Amino acid sequence: MLGVTAAILHEGGHLIAFMIFGKRPKTLTVSYYGMRMTYNADSAVGYAQEAFIAAAGPLMNLLCAGCLYCFGGSQAACLLHIGLAAVNLLPIVPLDGGCILLSLLRLLPLSDTTVVRLTTGISYGSFVGILLLSIAVYTHSGNMTMVLFSLYVGLFILFYKGN
């Protein structure tokens, strides 16, 4: 139940940020990968606003973790919020960190092809780093959790429809 609550608060952070810019989503879809908002062309936002909206989910989790810590909330819930924020801030498209990276790179005078190549390269490089770290953790402790997580991230990248 804690995980579902943390995920709902995370996605609510994105929605609140989107609404701060006076926009309303056309549809909200919830899946294994989180929530996806679609919006009409007249609700589009600029790249800086996209980066802010993408950062709002992890920021909401960090705010919740801070409140839980300061007001004596559950340590497990606090760590869950921190973990959810950390995972989502990985620079892997379509995670929030990858979306932030993509939006900020689009603010630079780079061609769209260059931006996509950079973002894709950073996503795959991050995956390789996570995979190597997970193998090191496994060989040291026998814990398969990081290996399974890295495989999930790899499948996430591979099957993401936006690539």
C-alpha positions as a printed Julia matrix, in Angstrom:
163×3 Matrix{Float64}:
  0.0     0.0     0.0
  2.91    2.36    0.73
  4.23    1.89   -2.8
  0.89    2.71   -4.41
  0.51    5.8    -2.23
  4.03    6.98   -3.08
  3.39    6.42   -6.8
  0.08    8.31   -6.69
  1.73   11.24   -4.9
  4.58   11.16   -7.43
  2.21   11.28  -10.4
  0.13   13.91   -8.63
  3.26   16.08   -8.52
  3.46   15.94  -12.31
 -0.22   16.76  -12.65
 -0.01   19.72  -10.24
  3.01   21.11  -12.13
  1.16   20.76  -15.43
 -1.82   22.6   -13.98
  0.45   25.37  -12.59
  1.01   26.33  -16.23
 -2.76   26.59  -16.7
 -3.0    23.4   -18.71
 -5.42   20.51  -18.47
 -4.59   17.01  -19.64
 -6.68   15.44  -22.38
 -6.23   11.91  -21.0
 -4.5    10.25  -18.08
 -3.37    6.66  -18.56
 -1.99    4.54  -15.73
  0.18    1.52  -16.55
  3.06   -0.53  -15.13
  5.37    2.29  -16.2
  3.54    5.02  -14.34
  1.14    7.65  -15.56
  1.14    9.18  -19.01
 -0.6    12.46  -19.77
 -1.67   13.38  -23.24
 -2.8    16.85  -24.09
 -4.18   18.87  -26.97
 -1.83   20.93  -29.13
 -3.13   24.1   -27.49
 -2.02   22.7   -24.11
  1.59   22.18  -25.16
  4.29   23.69  -22.96
  7.84   24.79  -23.7
 10.95   22.72  -23.04
 11.78   24.45  -19.74
  8.23   23.82  -18.53
  8.5    20.17  -19.66
 11.64   19.82  -17.55
  9.85   21.37  -14.55
  6.85   19.06  -14.99
  9.14   16.01  -15.23
 11.03   17.08  -12.09
  7.82   17.67  -10.13
  7.17   13.96   -9.51
 10.53   13.23   -7.86
 10.34   16.58   -6.04
  6.97   15.57   -4.61
  8.51   12.31   -3.35
 11.42   14.19   -1.77
  9.0    16.64   -0.16
  6.97   13.71    1.23
 10.16   12.04    2.51
 11.19   15.29    4.2
  7.79   15.66    5.86
  7.82   12.03    7.01
 11.32   12.47    8.44
 10.57   15.78   10.19
  7.22   14.73   11.62
  8.16   11.22   12.76
  6.53    9.26    9.97
  7.34    5.74    8.95
 11.0     5.17    8.1
  9.96    2.63    5.45
  7.67    5.18    3.78
 10.41    7.83    3.94
 12.94    5.5     2.28
 10.37    4.42   -0.31
  9.8     8.04   -1.36
 13.56    8.66   -1.56
 14.06    5.48   -3.59
 11.22    6.32   -5.97
 12.66    9.79   -6.52
 16.18    8.43   -7.06
 15.07    5.82   -9.6
 12.95    8.33  -11.49
 15.82   10.82  -11.64
 18.04    8.37  -13.53
 18.88    9.94  -16.91
 17.05    7.21  -18.8
 14.23    8.02  -21.21
 11.31    7.61  -20.45
 12.03    8.05  -16.73
 11.69   11.58  -15.36
 15.46   12.13  -15.36
 15.62   11.2   -19.04
 12.72   13.54  -19.83
 14.44   16.36  -17.92
 17.64   15.7   -19.85
 15.81   15.62  -23.18
 13.94   18.86  -22.45
 17.05   20.71  -21.28
 19.09   19.54  -24.29
 16.34   20.83  -26.57
 16.91   24.29  -25.08
 20.44   24.23  -26.54
 21.22   25.1   -30.17
 21.44   21.43  -31.2
 19.64   19.6   -33.98
 16.83   17.27  -32.92
 18.87   14.33  -34.26
 21.81   15.29  -32.03
 19.55   15.68  -29.0
 17.97   12.26  -29.57
 21.38   10.62  -30.09
 22.79   12.21  -26.94
 19.78   11.25  -24.86
 19.75    7.7   -26.22
 23.48    7.31  -25.6
 23.18    8.6   -22.04
 20.2     6.29  -21.43
 22.1     3.23  -22.65
 25.26    4.31  -20.8
 23.28    4.67  -17.58
 21.77    1.23  -18.13
 25.24   -0.3   -18.58
 26.4     1.43  -15.4
 23.42    0.11  -13.45
 23.96   -3.37  -14.89
 27.66   -3.39  -13.9
 26.81   -2.1   -10.42
 24.15   -4.79  -10.04
 26.6    -7.5   -11.08
 29.1    -6.21   -8.51
 26.43   -6.21   -5.79
 25.38   -9.73   -6.78
 28.91  -11.13   -6.77
 29.62   -9.53   -3.39
 26.37  -10.33   -1.59
 24.42  -12.8    -3.72
 21.5   -10.35   -3.76
 19.64  -10.53   -7.08
 17.47   -7.44   -6.48
 19.77   -5.04   -8.36
 20.21   -7.51  -11.23
 16.44   -7.82  -11.63
 16.09   -4.04  -11.39
 18.73   -3.49  -14.08
 17.03   -6.03  -16.37
 13.74   -4.21  -15.82
 15.4    -0.91  -16.74
 16.9    -2.53  -19.85
 13.51   -3.84  -20.96
 12.01   -0.47  -20.12
 14.44    1.23  -22.52
 14.11   -1.45  -25.18
 10.31   -1.49  -25.33
  9.63    2.19  -24.74
  7.41    3.36  -27.6
  8.92    6.86  -27.74
 12.38    5.65  -28.87
